[in-house]
Amino acid sequence: MEFIATAARDATLTDALRERVQLMIDGYREVAAAHRTDDEQLPVDDVARLMAALDQGVSKLTLGGISALDGPLLRAGLRRLVDPRGAADEPPSEHDGSAELPEVARVRQLILDSDDS
């Protein structure tokens, strides 16, 4: 959060911040496109931006000490964005305290891999 706040005020960091956020959105775009239903009306880019916003919001809440947002709850939220009808038909998952889930881990790895290049 500190980097985001600093980068938003510093023109030399703004491009780096934009690039990093775009990598996350691009990663979620891949996830959204792969799990998209045929009857979905919301454009895949919009779904990707909403998924990234949910991910970032959960991260901020977790940093703020809100621990009730674990992997199963985040997964349920992301699935409702990708496949609302299918996700609504599934029973709620038990909270297990985990913070990581495969889709989010893959997107975060894409960001880390880009830092190495």
Backbone as CSV, one residue per row, in Angstrom:
resi,resn,N_x,N_y,N_z,CA_x,CA_y,CA_z,C_x,C_y,C_z
1,MET,0.825,-1.187,0.000,0.000,0.000,0.000,0.868,1.249,0.000
2,GLU,1.985,1.179,0.735,2.865,2.342,0.782,3.430,2.649,-0.600
3,PHE,3.839,1.590,-1.333,4.379,1.808,-2.677,3.323,2.423,-3.583
4,ILE,2.108,1.929,-3.505,1.028,2.452,-4.347,0.793,3.927,-4.047
5,ALA,0.740,4.270,-2.769,0.515,5.667,-2.395,1.676,6.549,-2.843
6,THR,2.898,6.066,-2.653,4.073,6.834,-3.073,4.113,6.982,-4.588
7,ALA,3.875,5.887,-5.297,3.927,5.909,-6.766,2.854,6.805,-7.352
8,ALA,1.717,6.869,-6.712,0.636,7.714,-7.222,1.003,9.196,-7.150
9,ARG,1.916,9.537,-6.234,2.320,10.939,-6.075,3.632,11.264,-6.781
10,ASP,4.311,10.251,-7.302,5.632,10.444,-7.897,5.584,10.049,-9.372
11,ALA,5.738,11.027,-10.240,5.623,10.788,-11.684,6.626,9.753,-12.185
12,THR,7.784,9.641,-11.530,8.777,8.665,-11.992,8.368,7.233,-11.668
13,LEU,7.494,7.050,-10.703,7.044,5.706,-10.325,5.688,5.336,-10.916
14,THR,4.970,6.311,-11.428,3.616,6.066,-11.923,3.592,5.014,-13.024
15,ASP,4.532,5.087,-13.962,4.565,4.106,-15.048,4.839,2.701,-14.524
16,ALA,5.753,2.584,-13.559,6.056,1.271,-12.979,4.834,0.703,-12.263
17,LEU,4.121,1.554,-11.551,2.907,1.116,-10.863,1.858,0.668,-11.873
18,ARG,1.651,1.468,-12.896,0.662,1.130,-13.922,1.008,-0.205,-14.577
19,GLU,2.292,-0.424,-14.873,2.730,-1.670,-15.505,2.471,-2.869,-14.593
20,ARG,2.778,-2.710,-13.318,2.582,-3.803,-12.355,1.101,-4.135,-12.194
21,VAL,0.273,-3.123,-12.098,-1.168,-3.349,-11.966,-1.717,-3.976,-13.243
22,GLN,-1.220,-3.527,-14.394,-1.686,-4.101,-15.661,-1.313,-5.575,-15.772
23,LEU,-0.145,-5.960,-15.250,0.237,-7.377,-15.236,-0.773,-8.200,-14.449
24,MET,-1.215,-7.664,-13.312,-2.204,-8.366,-12.502,-3.518,-8.482,-13.266
25,ILE,-3.949,-7.402,-13.879,-5.202,-7.421,-14.642,-5.086,-8.396,-15.811
26,ASP,-3.943,-8.404,-16.490,-3.739,-9.340,-17.599,-3.810,-10.789,-17.120
27,GLY,-3.233,-11.055,-15.958,-3.303,-12.404,-15.392,-4.731,-12.808,-15.093
28,TYR,-5.480,-11.899,-14.490,-6.885,-12.198,-14.209,-7.698,-12.289,-15.500
29,ARG,-7.281,-11.580,-16.532,-7.967,-11.697,-17.822,-7.840,-13.124,-18.345
30,GLU,-6.644,-13.709,-18.218,-6.445,-15.102,-18.632,-7.363,-16.037,-17.850
31,VAL,-7.439,-15.831,-16.541,-8.301,-16.667,-15.699,-9.761,-16.487,-16.104
32,ALA,-10.191,-15.236,-16.270,-11.588,-14.953,-16.623,-11.939,-15.542,-17.985
33,ALA,-11.037,-15.419,-18.943,-11.304,-15.954,-20.282,-11.382,-17.479,-20.261
34,ALA,-10.549,-18.109,-19.454,-10.521,-19.572,-19.396,-11.771,-20.158,-18.743
35,HIS,-12.385,-19.420,-17.829,-13.528,-19.947,-17.069,-14.844,-19.280,-17.446
36,ARG,-14.848,-18.530,-18.479,-16.007,-17.755,-18.919,-17.120,-18.656,-19.449
37,THR,-18.355,-18.330,-19.132,-19.494,-19.060,-19.685,-19.912,-18.421,-21.007
38,ASP,-20.552,-19.208,-21.853,-20.948,-18.723,-23.180,-21.961,-17.588,-23.122
39,ASP,-22.783,-17.570,-22.086,-23.839,-16.558,-22.016,-23.437,-15.310,-21.228
40,GLU,-22.181,-15.208,-20.830,-21.718,-14.038,-20.071,-21.783,-12.791,-20.943
41,GLN,-22.398,-11.756,-20.414,-22.544,-10.499,-21.151,-21.477,-9.472,-20.794
42,LEU,-20.917,-9.576,-19.615,-19.900,-8.621,-19.171,-18.585,-8.916,-19.903
43,PRO,-17.982,-7.918,-20.529,-16.724,-8.155,-21.250,-15.642,-8.726,-20.334
44,VAL,-14.819,-9.609,-20.883,-13.793,-10.282,-20.104,-12.835,-9.280,-19.456
45,ASP,-12.549,-8.157,-20.125,-11.670,-7.147,-19.530,-12.294,-6.527,-18.284
46,ASP,-13.603,-6.331,-18.292,-14.286,-5.800,-17.109,-14.241,-6.802,-15.963
47,VAL,-14.462,-8.072,-16.276,-14.393,-9.113,-15.246,-12.987,-9.145,-14.650
48,ALA,-11.970,-9.051,-15.496,-10.584,-9.064,-15.017,-10.308,-7.890,-14.081
49,ARG,-10.790,-6.706,-14.433,-10.578,-5.538,-13.563,-11.310,-5.707,-12.230
50,LEU,-12.500,-6.271,-12.262,-13.232,-6.520,-11.017,-12.520,-7.562,-10.159
51,MET,-11.972,-8.599,-10.789,-11.225,-9.615,-10.045,-9.992,-8.998,-9.389
52,ALA,-9.280,-8.153,-10.123,-8.102,-7.486,-9.565,-8.499,-6.570,-8.409
53,ALA,-9.614,-5.875,-8.563,-10.086,-4.989,-7.492,-10.447,-5.793,-6.246
54,LEU,-11.089,-6.942,-6.424,-11.423,-7.796,-5.282,-10.150,-8.295,-4.612
55,ASP,-9.188,-8.755,-5.396,-7.910,-9.223,-4.867,-7.235,-8.127,-4.043
56,GLN,-7.153,-6.922,-4.596,-6.496,-5.822,-3.901,-7.261,-5.403,-2.654
57,GLY,-8.575,-5.410,-2.737,-9.387,-5.069,-1.569,-9.199,-6.067,-0.440
58,VAL,-9.161,-7.348,-0.784,-8.932,-8.387,0.222,-7.551,-8.211,0.841
59,SER,-6.563,-7.895,0.009,-5.211,-7.675,0.536,-5.192,-6.535,1.542
60,LYS,-5.885,-5.460,1.237,-5.926,-4.317,2.155,-6.646,-4.674,3.446
61,LEU,-7.738,-5.405,3.355,-8.440,-5.825,4.563,-7.563,-6.750,5.405
62,THR,-6.841,-7.655,4.751,-5.955,-8.563,5.473,-4.855,-7.780,6.182
63,LEU,-4.263,-6.805,5.489,-3.251,-5.957,6.128,-3.830,-5.196,7.311
64,GLY,-5.118,-4.899,7.237,-5.794,-4.194,8.320,-6.238,-5.100,9.458
65,GLY,-5.896,-6.390,9.370,-6.200,-7.307,10.460,-7.509,-8.067,10.319
66,ILE,-8.180,-7.929,9.202,-9.427,-8.663,8.981,-9.049,-10.036,8.440
67,SER,-9.111,-11.049,9.280,-8.637,-12.375,8.880,-9.759,-13.300,8.423
68,ALA,-10.996,-12.838,8.429,-12.113,-13.690,8.022,-12.127,-13.918,6.514
69,LEU,-11.299,-13.212,5.765,-11.237,-13.357,4.312,-10.123,-14.331,3.952
70,ASP,-10.452,-15.614,3.936,-9.459,-16.627,3.622,-9.617,-17.102,2.183
71,GLY,-8.841,-18.094,1.810,-8.855,-18.624,0.454,-10.228,-19.022,-0.054
72,PRO,-10.987,-19.827,0.702,-12.310,-20.227,0.208,-13.261,-19.053,-0.025
73,LEU,-13.229,-18.057,0.822,-14.117,-16.912,0.632,-13.690,-16.087,-0.586
74,LEU,-12.391,-15.865,-0.743,-11.910,-15.142,-1.920,-12.221,-15.931,-3.188
75,ARG,-12.018,-17.243,-3.145,-12.332,-18.088,-4.298,-13.811,-17.969,-4.656
76,ALA,-14.681,-17.979,-3.657,-16.122,-17.847,-3.914,-16.429,-16.507,-4.578
77,GLY,-15.798,-15.448,-4.105,-16.019,-14.134,-4.703,-15.530,-14.062,-6.138
78,LEU,-14.339,-14.612,-6.386,-13.798,-14.611,-7.746,-14.662,-15.462,-8.677
79,ARG,-15.117,-16.615,-8.184,-15.976,-17.473,-9.015,-17.295,-16.787,-9.339
80,ARG,-17.821,-16.025,-8.419,-19.076,-15.315,-8.702,-18.877,-14.264,-9.786
81,LEU,-17.680,-13.725,-9.885,-17.396,-12.782,-10.969,-17.253,-13.498,-12.311
82,VAL,-16.649,-14.677,-12.308,-16.395,-15.411,-13.541,-17.627,-16.187,-14.006
83,ASP,-18.320,-16.834,-13.066,-19.465,-17.687,-13.404,-20.530,-17.533,-12.322
84,PRO,-21.258,-16.411,-12.327,-22.214,-16.143,-11.251,-23.240,-17.257,-11.048
85,ARG,-23.792,-17.769,-12.123,-24.827,-18.796,-11.998,-24.250,-20.085,-11.421
86,GLY,-23.122,-20.522,-11.949,-22.498,-21.749,-11.466,-22.034,-21.630,-10.023
87,ALA,-21.470,-20.490,-9.666,-20.991,-20.290,-8.300,-22.140,-20.228,-7.312
88,ALA,-23.256,-19.645,-7.718,-24.408,-19.534,-6.817,-25.019,-20.895,-6.523
89,ASP,-24.842,-21.853,-7.430,-25.395,-23.192,-7.231,-24.548,-24.053,-6.310
90,GLU,-23.319,-23.634,-6.043,-22.426,-24.413,-5.190,-22.669,-24.085,-3.723
91,PRO,-22.537,-25.086,-2.850,-22.665,-24.787,-1.418,-21.482,-23.946,-0.962
92,PRO,-21.671,-23.138,0.067,-20.558,-22.316,0.554,-19.424,-23.196,1.079
93,SER,-18.202,-22.761,0.839,-17.031,-23.492,1.320,-16.805,-23.186,2.787
94,GLU,-16.212,-24.149,3.457,-15.811,-23.924,4.841,-14.575,-23.037,4.848
95,HIS,-14.544,-22.097,5.755,-13.347,-21.264,5.891,-12.244,-22.125,6.486
96,ASP,-11.065,-22.043,5.886,-9.963,-22.865,6.379,-8.755,-22.044,6.814
97,GLY,-8.882,-20.726,6.762,-7.787,-19.872,7.191,-6.694,-19.688,6.158
98,SER,-6.800,-20.376,5.024,-5.759,-20.236,4.006,-5.938,-18.927,3.259
99,ALA,-4.846,-18.364,2.848,-4.901,-17.087,2.145,-4.645,-17.238,0.655
100,GLU,-4.075,-18.345,0.252,-3.666,-18.510,-1.142,-4.600,-19.463,-1.867
101,LEU,-4.823,-19.222,-3.115,-5.580,-20.123,-3.961,-4.934,-20.146,-5.327
102,PRO,-5.121,-21.214,-6.091,-4.342,-21.395,-7.320,-4.415,-20.236,-8.301
103,GLU,-5.593,-19.693,-8.562,-5.716,-18.621,-9.544,-4.954,-17.380,-9.105
104,VAL,-5.110,-17.010,-7.851,-4.423,-15.827,-7.334,-2.917,-16.078,-7.298
105,ALA,-2.515,-17.274,-6.904,-1.090,-17.603,-6.867,-0.478,-17.494,-8.259
106,ARG,-1.197,-17.949,-9.283,-0.689,-17.880,-10.650,-0.540,-16.431,-11.106
107,VAL,-1.515,-15.609,-10.794,-1.441,-14.197,-11.172,-0.284,-13.522,-10.446
108,ARG,-0.134,-13.804,-9.172,0.970,-13.198,-8.424,2.319,-13.663,-8.957
109,GLN,2.406,-14.935,-9.385,3.654,-15.439,-9.959,3.976,-14.726,-11.266
110,LEU,2.971,-14.423,-12.077,3.197,-13.658,-13.305,3.832,-12.306,-12.991
111,ILE,3.370,-11.674,-11.922,3.915,-10.375,-11.527,5.361,-10.536,-11.060
112,LEU,5.617,-11.550,-10.233,6.978,-11.774,-9.743,7.929,-12.109,-10.883
113,ASP,7.480,-12.936,-11.817,8.330,-13.289,-12.958,8.695,-12.057,-13.778
114,SER,7.784,-11.115,-13.884,8.073,-9.905,-14.658,9.099,-9.031,-13.953
115,ASP,9.161,-9.111,-12.619,10.151,-8.333,-11.876,11.567,-8.840,-12.140
116,ASP,11.687,-10.139,-12.472,12.999,-10.740,-12.723,13.552,-10.385,-14.092
117,SER,12.682,-9.950,-15.013,13.147,-9.679,-16.380,13.664,-8.279,-16.553
